[in-house]
Each structure stands twice: as structure tokens, then as C-alpha cells.
Amino acid sequence: MRNNASSAGWLIPAFGMTQMIGWGALFYAYGVLMGPMQTALYTSKPVIVGAFSLALLVSGFLSTLAGAIIDRFGGRILMGAGSALAALLLALLSHVDSVTELYLVWAGIGVAMSATLYQPAFAVLTQTFGSEYRRAITLVTLFGGFASTVSWPLTQFLLGKCGWRDTWMIYAIANLLLCLPLHALLPVFRQDHGARAAAETATKATLATVLREPRFYLVTGAITLNALVFSAMSLHLISILQARGVSPAHAAAIGALVGPMQVLGRVLETTIGKKATSRQVGLIAIWLLPLALALLLAPSEWLLVYGVFAAMYGIGNGVMTIVRGTLPAELYGRETYGAISGAMATPVLIAIAAGPFAASLVYSLTGGYAGTILVLIGIALLGAILFICVANHSPLADNLPVLKKVEP
């Protein structure tokens, strides 16, 4: 049956729900639960954080493979299996009694992340919605933008009522009963044997061609540096604000503005920015980061300036999430989006995993957060400059065989 984006409109709210649950359970909940887990396992905070970083590293290394699987078979098999694996591992997480078990489970959760979070979801949306892929990705990220808003208070509530072990079990059940059925309904690909062999050859050639192109490394380098700084700031933001002399109450309020500003950025992208290319939108968003960081050098009593920082920082991060999802298709076409976007995502996810540790290292080397801010501004500026160097749209996959979508 022919691919019909209008008949697949259910995918947007379905993916919105699965992304909120997935990000909430596999990413944000750990920030709330790692404290009591550290106490129960008699270990240190760096060891606990290391398990989560391991999951992000595993997810990054598998992102290209996950994208290639979706290019070949669609998302049903991969994302369905990923949801089942997430449910199993979260259930096991509720029973860990040692650091070794913790690391083994989180390594497995990294596999589930690579199969269920934004990257595979974007690949499925790009396949399904054709030229409307950008709008579909933006709408799904609007749902995802509320994952932390829902997950943090919900996890705190469950922790108080049930304890950390039962909280992980509840998230396991949510993945099993909500995410798995929705992912099992995803469209699949059908093609004859000859077309399949041709598609395999073309896909490999296209990915190989992209990996030999300098522009690929400029784009990937730009978004990787940008993601590294955002990741570093996510853990150190409150500490940086307090080190600048901002009171704890005001620092918390400034930090709380970031989430809504991310959603606002995505709303602006899908309204004001919908007629611009992803590259044009990304060029604005990526420059917001170094400009926002520069505002952190303002005196602590200039609270309005810090509010502007939160707005610029949040809007930039919200829009860059969309740009990372849409730019590969804009530059290289949609037929091998999964593999190419996965290749781009690998260093990005590694940077996200390394960001907080890198910022801590810079803090130690520079003797405080003032030097850390300057280093992060320099990294963000380098990413923005690399993005300027990206050439205009020139898809390389226009001649790939057209894959036909079959409704479930």
C-alpha cells in the first residue's frame, strides 16, 4: 500500500506518548533516583553517574546500526524490541544489589535507548511523512519537551510513596503496556528480493559517499560541540549560577525557565521558522548558545539578564533538537536517513555522555566556574563557526530505490 502521511497522523501523538515515557524512564528519572540508589548500593556519586554515562555511550555507538535497520525494515521490529528490552531491564534495575549489576543493566539500557528514543523515532517519521517529515519531527519534540516536566515530579512522588525499586518497576510496566503495543503497530517495509539487493548496495554506497564528504564532518562537528556544551551545562548550571553570586532560590527559578523555553523554541520553529530551511534555522539557534553563555558573566544582581540567558539558552536547545533530526534529510535525502543520521548521532551522544565530566575537569584545571564559562563559550563559538561553513542543500540519495510502505 502506498505511503500516506495523512493516514499515519496517529503516529505523532503515539510517538509523543512513547517519547515522554521513554525519555522520562530511561533518561530523566535517574537524576532523581540515583541518590537513594547510591545509598543502597554503598557507592560514590561518580560511580553512580558513570553507569548512566555508559548507557549513553552504548547508545551512541549503536545509533548508526539502529538507523540502518530502520532504513531496511522500518521501525516496528527495532522499536518494538527496544520497548520490550527497556521493560525487562528496568524491571531488573529494581533488583540490582551491586555496582557490577548496575553497570550491566545500564549497558543494556543503552541498547534500548538506541532503539526507542528520538533518533529511531525521527527515522520512522522521515520514512512515513515524506516531504512533511520536518513538521512531524517538530510536533513529536513538542511532546518530548515535556518529558522532564512530567518525569521529575512524578518520579519524586513515586520515590516518596514506593521507594526507588518499585519506581523502576512502575516505569518498566509503563514501557511494557504502553510503549510496546504502540511500537508494534508501526508500519513496515515490503519490497521484492531484487529491489532489496539493489537497495542494500545503494545504501552502502550512499553512506560511504557521505562519510567521504568534508561537509558531513563540518555538520557533525558543529552539532557535537553544541551538544557537548549543553550537556555540560545541564549538570553544572545551578552551581555556575550560585558561583556567580545568584541566590539558590533565584538560581532554581532561572533553571526552571529553561524547560518551557525549549518548548517555546520548538513552537517558534514550527510557526515563524517553518518556511526557512533547517540550515537557516540551525544557524540562528546554534549562535544563541555562545551569546547566552556570555550573559553568565554579568553581575549577580542583574537578574533580568540571567532571565534572558535562560530564554536564549532554552530556545536554542529546543530548536537544535529539531535541527539534529531534520538536517540529515535536508542535506542528503530521506532514503538512507536512518544510517546517515545515526552516523551523525554517534559523536553527539558520546559528547552528551562526556559533557558533565569534561566541565568538571575544566573546573579543576581553571580553578573555578569563571574559567569554565569562558572555555564553554569558546567551544560553543567553534561549533557555531563550523556550522557557517556547511554548504547549501545537495541531497546525495535522490537515485536510491523507492521503498514502499505497507500499512500494518
N, C-alpha and C positions, 0 to 999 in steps of 0.2 A: 504494500500500500504506500502511496506517495506521502512523503513527509509534509505534514500540515501543521504549521505553528499554531493556528487558531484552535485546533482540536487538542493541542497539548498545553493549553493555558493552565490546566490543573497542576502542571509541573512547578510553576512559580510558587504558589502557596505551599505545595508539598515539600519542595526543596527549602522554602523558608522555614518550615517547621523542623525538618531534619537538620538544617544547619544550626538553628538555635539550640536544638538538643545536642547535636554533635559538638559544637564549639563549647557549649555550656558544660557538658560532661567531660570531654577529653582535653579541654584547654583551661577554661576559667575556674572550674571547681577546685583545681589543685591548689590555687593560690589561697583558698580558704581552708582546705583540709590538710595542707602539708604541715601546719603547726602541730595539731594533735597527732598526726602520723609520726612526726619527728619524736615526739614524747613517747609514743607507744613502742617505737622501734629502737629507742635508746641510741639515737644517732645525731649527727650535726645537721645544721641547715644546709651547708654546701652539698652534703651527700644527698639530702632530700631533693634539692634543686637539680642536682646532677641527673637524677632519674628522669625528670621531666625534660631536661635538655637532650638526653639520649633519645627520647621519643621523637623530638623534633628533628634530630639528626637522621634517624632511621627514615622518617617521613620524607625528608629532603632527598636522600639517596634513592628512594623508590619512586619519586614523583615522575621521572621520565618513563619508567616501566608502566606505571599506572596509566599515564596518558596514552601510551602506545596500545595498551589493552583496550581502552575505550575507543580509540581510533578504529580498531579491528572489530570489536564485538559490541560496542555500545556500553552503557553504564550499568545495565541490570545485574550482570554477573559480578562485576567488581564491587559495586557499591552495596549490593545485597550481601555478598560475602563479608565486606568490611563492617557492615552493621552487625552481622552475626558474631564476627570476631570481637568487635567492641563490646558487645553484651557479655560475651564469655570472659573477656579479660577484666572488665570492670567488676564482674562477679568474683573473679579470682583475686582482684585487688582488695576486696573487702575481707579477704582471709590471709593476707600476707603477714608473716611473722618475723621476717628477716630482711636485711638490706639486699641480699642476693635475690630473694624472691621479688622484692620491689623492682629491682633493675630488670629482671627477666620479664615481668609483666609490662613495664613501661616500654621496653624494647618492642614487645608485641603490639602495644597500643600505638606506637609509631607506625606500624604496618597498617593498622586500622585507620589512623589519621590520613595516610596517603591515599586510602580508598574511599573516604567518606566526606572530607571537608571541602573547602572551596575549589581546590584545583580540579578534582574529578567532576564536581558539580558544574563548574564552568564549561568543561569539555562537553558534557552532555547537553547543556543549554546551547552551546555553539552548534552542535550537530543538529539539534531539534528545531531551533528557531531561525536558522539560515541567516538572512541579512538583518533580522531583528534580534540577533544574539546580544548586542550591547544593551538594549533595553531590558532584556530578560535577566542578564547578569546584574544590572543595576538594581532591579526590583528585588532580586534574591538577597543582595547585600544589604538592602534596607531592613529585611528581616534579621539577617545575621548581625547587623549593627546593634540589635537589642539583646544579643546573647549575654553579654556581661551584665547588662542592666537587670535581666531576669535571673541569671545564674548566681551572681554573688549574694543577693539577699536570700534567694531560695536555698542555696547551699548552706548559708549561715543558719537559716531557720531549721533545716533538716539536721544539721550538726547538733543544734541545741536540743532537738526533740529525739533524735535517733542515735546520735554518735556517728563517727566518721565511717565505720564499717558498713552500717546499714544505709548510709547516704550513698556510698558507692553502689550498693546493691540496688537501690531505687533507680539510679541512673542506668544501671545495667538493664533493668526491666523496661525502662523507657526506650532504650535503643532496640530491645527485642520486640516490643509490642507496637512501637510507633514508627521507628526508622526502617526496620527491616521490611515490613509489609509495603511501605511506600516505595522503597528502592526496588523491591521485587516486581513492581508494576511498571518499571521504566521500559521505554521502547528498546527493541533490539534490532540489529542489522541482519539483513539477508542478502546474499549475493552468490552467484554461481561460482563453481570451482575455478574456472578460467579467470573470471574477473577478480576473484580473491587473490590468485597468484600474481596478477598484474598489479593489484593494489599494494601487495606486500613489497614488490620490487620498487614501485614508485614511491612508497612511503619511505623506504630506507634511503633512496636516492635523494629525496627532498630533505630529510633530516640531515643527511650527510652534507648536502649543499649548504644548508643553513649554518651548520656548525663550522663551515669554512669561511663564512662571511664575516668580515670585521664588524659590520653593523650589529650583528647578533650580540657580540661581546660588549659593544657600547651600551646597548639597551639593557642587557643583563647586568652589567657593571653598575649602571645608574640606579636601577631599581634595587639591586642588592645593597649598595651603600645607603640608600634611602631607608630600606628595611632595617639595616643594622642600627642606624641611629634611633629609629622609632622603637625598636626592641630594647635598646639600652635605656631609653627614656622611660619606657613603661614600668620598669622596676625602680628607677632612681629618681623619678620626677618629684615625689613628695620630699625626699631627702634633699634634693637640689633646692627646692623652694625654701625649705627651712634653713638650709645653709646660707641662702641669700638674705635671711632675716625675716622671712614671711612667717607669721604665726602658724601653729599647727592647724587651727580652725580655718584660717584663710587658705592655707595650702590644700587642705582637704576640699574646700569649696572650689578652688581653681582646678584641682584634679577631677572633680565631679563634672565640670563643664565639658571635659574632653569627649566623653561618650556621646552626648547629644550633638556636639559639634560635628562628630564623624557622620552621624545620620543626616545632619543638615547639609554637609558636603555632598552626600550621595543624592539628596533631593535636588540640590543645585545642579549636579551633573546631569540628572535626567530631565531637568526643565530648561534652565538657562543654557547649559552646555550641550544639549542634545544635538545641535546642528554642527558642532565642532568635531573634529577628529579626535580620537583617543590621544594621539600625539600632542595636539594643541592643548587639550585639557590637562594632560600629564605635565606639559611644560610649565603651566601655571602652578599646578599642585605641588610639583617637586621643589619649586623655588619657595613655596610657603614655609618649608621646614627650616632652612638656614635663617630666613628672615625672622621666623618665630623664635628660634633659639637665641638670636641676638637680643631679643627683648628681655631675656632672663638676666641680662647684665644691668638692668635698670635697678634703681634703689628700691628697697623692700616696701617703702611707703607708697610707691606708685602702683597701687593695686589695680587701677584701670588698665595699665599697661600689661600687667600679668593676665588680666581677663582677655585682652586682645591676643596675648600669646596663646591662651587655651583655645580661642576660636580659630586662629590660624593653624595651630598645630593639629587640632581635631579635624578641621575641614580638609587639610592636606592629606592626613592619613586616611580619612574616609574615601576621598577621591582616588588616591593611589591604589587602594584595594581594587577598585573597578578598573583602573588603567592596567594593572598587572594581569587582570583577567581578559581584557579586550584587545590590548596592543598586539599580542602574537597573531591573532586572526587578522587584524588590520594590516600588519606588515607582511604576513606570509600566507594568508588564505586560511580557509576553515577545514580543509580536508584532513590535514595532519596536525590539527590544532593540539590534540592531546599530547603527542610526543614532544612537539616543539615547546608548548607552554610548560610541560613537565621539565624539559631541559632548562628552561629559564628559572623554574621554581626551585631547582635543586640548590644553587648557591644562596637564593633568597632565604629558604628555610634554614640552611646552615647558619646564615647570618643572624636570623631571628634567635636561633638557639644560642649563638655565641655573644649576642649583643650585651646582655646584662653583665656577663663575666668580663667582656672587653672593657666596659665602662668602669668596672671595679678595678681592673688593672691600671687603667689610665688615672683613676683617682689616686691610687697608691703612688704611681710614678710622678704625678704632678703635685701631690701634696694637698689636694682639696678639689672641691667641685668647680671652682673658678676656672682652673686649667682644664678640667674635664669638659666644661661647656665650650671652651674655645676649640678643643680638639674635635668635639662633635659637630660644631659649626663648620670646621674645615672639611670633615668627611661629607657632611650634607652638601656643602658647596661643590665638592668634587663630583658628587653624584649628579647635581643639577647641571654642571658644565658638560658632563658626559652625555646627558640627555639632549642637550642642544645639538650635539654632533650627529644625532640619529637622522638618517636620510628620510626622504618622503616615502609614502606607502608604495611598495612594489612587491605584490604578492608573488611568491615563487611556486605556489602549488595549484595554479589555475588548471593545469592539464592532468591532474590526478583523476582517476576513475571516480565517477559519482556513485556514492554509496546510497542505497535505497533503504528507507526506514520502514519497518513493519510495526504496526500498532500491536500492543500486547493483546 
